[in-house]
């Protein structure tokens, strides 16, 4: 007479548990040596996550006899940022997190997450620290870890010969059809980008060495993935509306010029860094021109880019566009609004930066060089604009 055997043994063997314990010990020692404080925050919350791509696991509980729905954390981000805002300084946490409706080769509904925050760290500082941590925890098994740095744009171009920052909706659809992703996502441009990334770009990364993927499209930011100077500019750029004369309301005529003084005073009072102050003032003065970019004359757009120092500081143009896009989507119900001005201005930036003095006829000398460069750049903007008409 046979009986079903009930197996009580865990699926994780003792060797793996010891390796995990050793790794946790190494992580804690790593952060302790760098004076990063280990914290512990609640995993049960009254509210779910705001990220539309994540689903929270619900938990039913009773408070004073009344049933309430609470949610298990998808990450400790919100709770840890409350600590940061209260002056905690650098912090880290190793904790359990939960994602509903996720189970497969890459995901489980429950898993362990290491999350840490480093106030005043630049992106490069953080990449260096991640590399150091990988070498502490993985070097014995895999040898020295030397990650590579690759931009989101170039990862796409290397794999699919497509620039996702500038590609039109039609180009994205055509690319999906070419590689066999025959799904109809309507006019969801970001959906097509994410589909291509998850099925063709991401699987090609990280085989030989870890990869830092940088410069994600602003549209894909789920919470506050913009630089601090961009977020500050968005916060203060409309201060001029507070100075609108009563007889002009509800319109805010010339609020952008009127706002320069209060924005400057706020920056000086808070002693914000020069770069942050410059961007805040620029966004205040110029954000309406960014919104109108598709209708601006080529010469007008070129002069705007000149004021943004496009030839020497392209990153400033990118930050400016990000702030203006946030402004465009910053009202209830407009969060998913299309903002084609972003891709257009960035494409214009690439075009004008690729027109160089060495490409001019050899007989052009002196001041004529500058004049011809301007003429060619404005002409190139006009040709590009015609494609968007």
N, C-alpha and C positions, 0 to 999 in steps of 0.2 A: 504494500500500500504506500503509494508515494504521497508526499506532502510538498507543497510549494515552499521553497526556501526563502526566507526573508533576509535579505542582505543588509546588514547594519553598517558596513564599513563606509567611511566617507570616500568620495571620489578623489580627493586631494591626498596624495601620499605624504609620508612624514618628511621625505627629502625636500619636496616642494615647500612644505610648511616652514622648514628650517631656513630654506633659501629666502622665503618671503620675510621671515623674522629678521634675518641678517640685513636684507635690503632696507627694511623699516629703520633698523638701528643705524645704518649708514646715512640714511636721509636725515634722521634726527640729529646725528652728530654734525653733518654737513651744515645744517641751518643753525645749530647751536654755535658753531665756530664763527658764523657770520652774524650772530646776534639777531637772528630772525626768530620771533616769538611763536611757539606753537600754541594754537588756540583750539577751542572746541565750541561749536555753535549748534543750536537745535536742528534736528533733521525733520521735525514736524512743524508745519506752518499753517496759518489760517488762509493763506493765499497761494495759488499756483504760480507757475513761471509765466513770464510775459513773452518768451520766445515762441513764436507760432509754430516752429518746427519741433518743439519738444512737448511731450504729454506727461503730466504729473500723475503719479500713482495716488489714488484717493484712499483716505483712511477715515472710517466712520468711528466717532467716539462720542461719549456722553459727558456733558457738563451740566451739573445740577439737574440731572434727569432729562435734559434735552439733547437729542442727537444732533451732532454737527459734523460737517464734512471738512476735514483738514487734508493736507497734502504733504507727501514725503518729498524732500528736496531733490531737484534734478542736479543741483550743484550748490556749494555753500557760498556762492558769489554774493548774494544780497546781504546775508548776515555778516560776512567778512567786510563788506564795504561799509556797513554801519560801524563796525569797529574802527576802520580806517578813518571814517569821518569824525570819529570821537577822539582821534589822536593816538591810536594804538601804535603807530609806526609799522615797520615791516612785520608781516605775519604769515604763517603757513598753517595748513591743516591736512591731515590724512583722515578721510572719512568715507562712510558709505553714502552712495547716492543712488537714485532710482529713476528709471525712465519707463513709462508705460508703453506697451505695444512695441517693445524692442527686444528681439531675440533672434540671434543668428550667428554667423561665423565671426562677425566683428563686434557684436553687441550682446549684452545681457541686460535684463531689466534691473538687476542689482549689481553694482560693481564698486570698486574702491577708487577714489580720486585723490590725487595730490594737487592742491591748489595753493598758490602763494602770491603775495603782493609785495612789491618793492617801490614805495614812494620815492620819487626823484630819480628812478632808474630810466635811462633811455632804452629804446628798443634794442640797441646793440648791447648795452649792459646786460639786459635780460637774456639775450641770446648767448652771451659769453657764460652767464651763470648756468643756464640750461646745459651747455656743453660741459661745464665743470661737473655738474651733478651726474650727467650720463657717464662720465669717466669714472666717477667715484663708485657708481653702482654697477657698471657694465664692463669696465676695463678688464677685470680678471677673466671674464668669459670671452669677450669679443676683441680684446686689444684696445688700443687708443681710438676713441671716437672723434671723428673730424667731420662735423656736419657741413653741408653746403648751403648756400643762400641762393634762393631763386625767387624771382617775382612771380606773382600770380599770372601776369600778362605773358611773361616769357615761358612759363610752364605750359600755358595754352598754345603758344606759338610753336614751341618745340614739338608738341604732340599732335596738334591739329592744324598748324599753320593758320591760326585765326587769333586776332587780337580781341579779346572779349570786352575790353573797355571801349572799343570803337565800333564793334560789329553791329550792324543793323539787325532788326528782328528777322528780316528775310534771310540775311547771311547766316544767322544762327539756326534758323529752320533748315536751310539748305545743308548746313554742316551736319545737323542731326540726321537728315535723310541719307547723306553720303556715307555715314558710318553705321547706318542701320538702326538708328533710334527713331522709329517711325511713330512717334507719339504726338498727338495734337494738344498742345498746351495753350492754344489760342494766342493771345497777345502778351502772354507772360514771359517777357524777355529774360527776367532773372531766373525763371523756371528752366528755360532752355540752357542758360549758362550753367546752372547748378547740375542739370542733367548731364551735360557734356563733361563737366568737371568730375562728377562722382563716378561716371562710367568709363572715362577714357584718360583723364589727366591724373587724378589721384592714384589709380592703380599702378601708374608707371613710376611713381615717386618712391624713394627710400629703400630701394633694394640693396644698394652697395653701401650707403651711408645715410644717416638721418638728414632730412631736408627742412630748412627753415623757409617756409613759404611766406613772402611778404607782399605788401601793397595790394591787399584785397580790394575789390571795387567798393566804393563807399556805400553803394546800395545794399550790400550784403551784410552791413553792420547790424547785429542783433540787439545791441544795447548801447554801449558807449565806447565803441572801438575807434573813435576819432581821437586825434591828438588833443591834448589839453588846450592848446592855443586855438584850435578850431572850435571846441566846445565853448570856450570863453567868448570868442567872437560872436557865436550864435546867441549867447546869453545877453550880450549888451548891444547888439547891432541896431536895435530899434528904439533906443532910449530917446531919440529925437521925437518920437510920437508923443511922449509925455509933455513936450513943449509946444504942441500944436495949439494955436489960438482957438478959443472956444468957437468963434464965428466960422471957422473952417471945418469943424467937425461935421460928419464923421470922416471926412477926407483928411489925409496927412500930407499936404503939399510941402515938398522940399524937406521932409523929415530927415532924409539922409544927410543933408548938409547941416541941418539944425542939430543933429545928434553928435557931431564931431566933438563939440565942446564937453558935453557931459561924459562921453566915452573916455575922452582924454583925462578928465578930472578923476573918474573912477580908477583908471589905470594908475594914475600918479598916487592916488590915495592908498591903493592896495599894493603899490610898489611892484606891479607885475613886470616880468622880464620884457626887454625891449622888443624882441621878436613877437611876443604875444600882443603887446600894445600896438605894434605896427599892423598886424593882421586885423585886430579888432577895429581900428580906425578905418582901414581899407575896406573891410566888409561893410561897415557903416556907410561909407561914402559911395561905394560902387555896387552894392548888391542888386539894385534895380537894373543896372546895365547887364549884369549876369543873367537875370531873368529874361531880359530882352535880347539876349545874344543872337538868337536865330534871325532876328529882324534888323540887327545893327548893320550899318554899312561897313564894308571891309576895312576902310580907313579908321572908322570909329573903334572897331574891335581891336585893330592893331594898336591904337593909342592906349586902349585899356590894358592890353597885355604889356605894353611898354611900362606903364605905371606900376604894373605888378612885377616888373623886372624879369620878364619871361626868359631872356637869354642867359642870365646869370643864376636865377633862382627859380627853376621850374617847380620845385617843391612848394614854393609860395603860391603859385597859380593853382596847384592841386588843392592846397589847403583852402584857398579862397573859394574854389568851386564846391568843395565839400560843405563849407559853411553856408553858402547860398542854397545848396540843395536841401540842407536841413531847414532853412528858412521856408523854402517852398512847401515842404512836407510837414511843417510844424503846427498845423491846425487839425483839430479833431475831424476825422473823416478823410484827411488828405495824406495819411501816412504812406500809402502805396501809390501815390500819384507819380506818373511818369515825369521824368525831368531830362529830356533829351539835350538840354543845354550843356549838361555835364560832359557827355561824350563828345559833343560838338566842340566845345572849348578846348578839351584835352587833345582832340585831333588837330585843331588849328595850332595849338602849341607845338605839337610834333612837326607839323608842316613848316612853320616859320623857323623853328630851330634847326631844321635840316637845310636851310638856304644859307650858305656860307660864302665868305668873301672869296675863297679860293675857287669857287665855281663860276665867278664872273669872268668876262673876257679880259685878256691880259692887258689890253690897252686902257682899261679903266683905272684911273689913278686918283689919289688924294680924296677931296671931299666927294667926288663923284661916286666913290665906292659906297659910302654910306647912303647916298641918295638912291643908287640903283638897288641896294639891298632892301631899302624900304619899299621901293616900287615893286620889286619882285615878291616881297612878302605880302603886300596888300593884294597884288594880283592873285597870288596863290590862295589867299583867304577867299577872294571872290569866286575862284573856281570851285573851292570846297563848298562854299555857301550854296552854289547852284545845285550841288548834289542833294542838299537838304531841302530845297524848295519844292 
